[in-house]
């Protein structure tokens, strides 16, 4: 077993490698002050490269986001792409960045690493929204793409997001291969000072600026996918980019639809890119209170709808004024509305429904599943994240299906935009087209959602999480869920038993569990797939178990519950949805399920779990 380096070894290694004066000085000061605890946090472990790339706090240290980590990551990625992709250098890579601190600098450092190795680089000039990077990868048939962004994370964070040559976020085994290549290319190979190298990347003859060309192509595709807005429309919209990069592309896309600027009111305090995010502590449209300014502006101008994109404009949220006040649509409600829009357009165009397919993450609502069963199109669910949604959509396309829509409950929507990734701009356009068309028949998004409930069943979600900062406790909680008959001896005859010997709860909140699916590595189990009971979805490194339960005695109520760990936060998340016709009963059942999860399954008090 190799000996662990001392803290002094780690400090020396950092100071020897880092050329950034600020981050060098940061580590040097911590060492001189004897702040060993902070140095251990910063230097002992290296920030992990995974399917989401990199994302973390901008600070000095191997576990943080900084110049050194960006260069080493780019060197490893460059090496991996060159060995895995034929003609990689001539195909080139795409690099873009948002408005966060260090984003432009790190885009330049990323680009210069590839340029120095003889790659062509499509380096976007200025701020771009994240979807333009995979769009450019697809349009230019590039080998890969990198976007410097931390999406809707707090202002202290930044990230490094990687797309493969299919214009989809990377999945295994590429993440493992890239991570290994990074560790083999830690010695810095840049031949000039980093600050100079970053700037020169934008001037290099192989650094190609196709930003305007790509945006023109992007807007042309969006315009071709939406009907012109009726000049008789009287709807006013308030929109906010949440201090991000979405304002310009959103306004351009809406004007291309025929929506006049008089009908679009931007939240002034949030319209310009600002890395400080001064009006919101967490610049995520999903967060409670994030749309307060937008709703206030909508009240002032009499707007019917609020439209919001997260800071890198790959997510979309919306709210509508109703007689009861403002209703902010959940990601699942927006997913159902946008899926129905696609279905209606398909029918209107006379296309064959059996070649239509839609994709959603396994923790998203089952309403589209019900819609697919009723209407006859294909629905496929996959693991959480657009790296999976995009790749599943690509495979379905290769099999001859048309896949114009996919979504996840975390307000991510893939809408007919020529790429296999979430896009807040195209989702905004699709929603505006839907509500202006509904206006012509005297309806609205909220009313139309009620129509969908009448047609396909009422669905209500209750998603939340428990905070647990002790990994052994998390493992013990899930181990207990897999040995439930030993906890409640009387339930052994009704438990679901996997070939691996796990026994899962058979009831929850008086509902009988009909099926169990465990997508955790080493426990892979799906009770609906005998005789081997192997899941048809990939297994996950974290815990993830889904239960389907119901009762014929109570309005044919159905409940779907997924409990999983987070890969980036100390959380046990649960995604709970009920379906039925009696809304009062559904709400009551969901409350009982949450209580049983908290008190019996999680033993929240005993395990010192916190709730939001």
Secondary structure, 3 states (H helix, E strand, C coil): CCCCCCHHHHHHHHHHHCCCHHHHHHHHHHHHCCCHHHHHHHHCCCCCCECCEEEEEECCCCCCECHHHHHHHHHHHHHHHHHHCCCHHHHCEEEEECCCCCHHHHHHHHHHHHHHCCCCEEECCCCCCCHHHHHHHHHHCCCEEEEECCCCCCCCEEEEEEEECCCCECCCCHHHHHHHHHHHCCCCCCCCCHHHHHHHCCCCCCEECCHHHHHHHHHHHHHHCCCCCCCCCCCCEEEECCCCCHHHHHHHHHHHCCCCHHHEEECHHHCCCCCCCCCCCCCCCCCCCCCHHHHHHHHHHCCCEEEEECCCCCCEEEEEEECCEEEECCHHHHHHHHHHHHHHHHHHCCCCHHHEEEEEECCCCCHHHHHHHHHCCEEEEECCCHHHHHHHHHHHHHCCCEEEEEEECCCEEEECCCCCCCCHHHHHHHHHHHHHHHHCCCCCHHHHHHHHHHHHCEEEECCEEEECCCHHHHHHHHHHHCEHHHHCHHHHHHCEECCCCCEECCEECCEEEEEEEECECCCCEECCCCCCCCCCCCCECCCEEEEEEEECCCCCEEEEEEEEECCCCCEEEEEEEEEECCHHHHHHHHHHHHHHHHHHHCCCCCCCCEEC
